[in-house]
């Protein structure tokens, strides 16, 4: 993985997994790169009150269609605030359905929505990397951006919470920096979409088709009581061969003392 600087951003497109071997058409890649630049320009306007930066190509890779952009000032002595943190903030607002951020970044949200268009129909997914953070541009983000623009609200909790779920794990797409997995819940058999870190792949291999407990950031959509996605921070195998014999004889009968006010 190529290191990128604080005013750089990387776009990588992954094709559909089908008979074309995941190839990405050049015109599609050019469109997504243009849409990313458009979203950054809108974020620049929010961060600085005007578009004061240009985004120039710093590097490209063709084996996996990838472009790295560098943010430079249009005027040599007028850097201003980087638009990249504002772009990331807008994405977080979309995922959490944070009304305040959606309103603040409304132009950015509209352009991110365009960037997600065609995910899982014309291309598999895209990854946008800024420093140590990777954003997965897929059908999940497309739906969240659409909901953000419509202001859709349902009867359940909408937002982000940290939690854990128990179930059986299966791969969906192991490509890229943040592989997608599915968790079939032990209770009820419902399926939850999850993404994890690339470095968890080895641990995932042993956990596949086995019962596990996943912990992480749960993103809830108000149409359902279950999270729409879990951004997994850790995966813990559920053990069935626990030896309980060491507790034999460890407990003795005891009398419960009365409480004040008991009849």
C-alpha positions, 0 to 999 in steps of 0.5 A: 500500500502506497503511503499518502500525505495529509493533503492527499486522497486515493480512489480505488475501484473494484469491478464486479465479480463476474465473467469480465474478471472484475475489470473496470471500464475506463470511462466509469473510472473517469466518471467516479474520479470526476465525482470525487473531485466534485465532492471535494470541491463542495467540501472545500467551499464549506471549509473555506467559504469558497473553492480555493484548492485544485486537485491534481493527479499525483499517482496512478496504478492500472493493475487495480484502477487507482488514482491519488490526488494532491490538494494544492492552493489555486493561489500560491500563498492561500492554502486555507483549511484542507477540504479532506476532513470536511469530506470525511465528516460529511461521509460520517454524517451520512452513515449516522444520519446526523441531521446537523451535519447533513444540513451543513454539508448538503452540497457535499452529500448530494455529490457523494450520493452521485459518487455512490451511483452504480455501486454493486450494479456497474462496479463492485465497490470503491475505496477512498483512502485518506491517511489511515482512514478508508471509506468503502463506497458501496450499496450501503453508502448509496442507500444511506446517502439516498436516505440523507437526501430524502430525510427518511425516518422510521419508528426505530433508532437512527444513528450509531452505537457500539455493541456486539452480536453473536452468530455464524460468519461468512465471507461476501467479498474479501477484496480491498482494505475493508472486506465485507462479511455477513453474520447470521445471528444465533437468535432468529437467524437474521443476517447483518452486513459487516465490514472488517479490517484487512489485518483481520483476514487471518483470524477470519479464516479460522472463524468462517462458518463457526459461531463468533461474537463480533464487537464494533460500531453499529450503524442503525437505520430507523426502518429496522431494529437491527443495525444496517451495518457493523464496522467490526473492531474485534471478532471473538470465537464462541467456545463450546468445549468449556470445562465446567467441572472445576466448579463442582462443589465450589458453591454451598447452600446459604440463607438469604438475609431479609431486607428492610421493609420485607413483610 
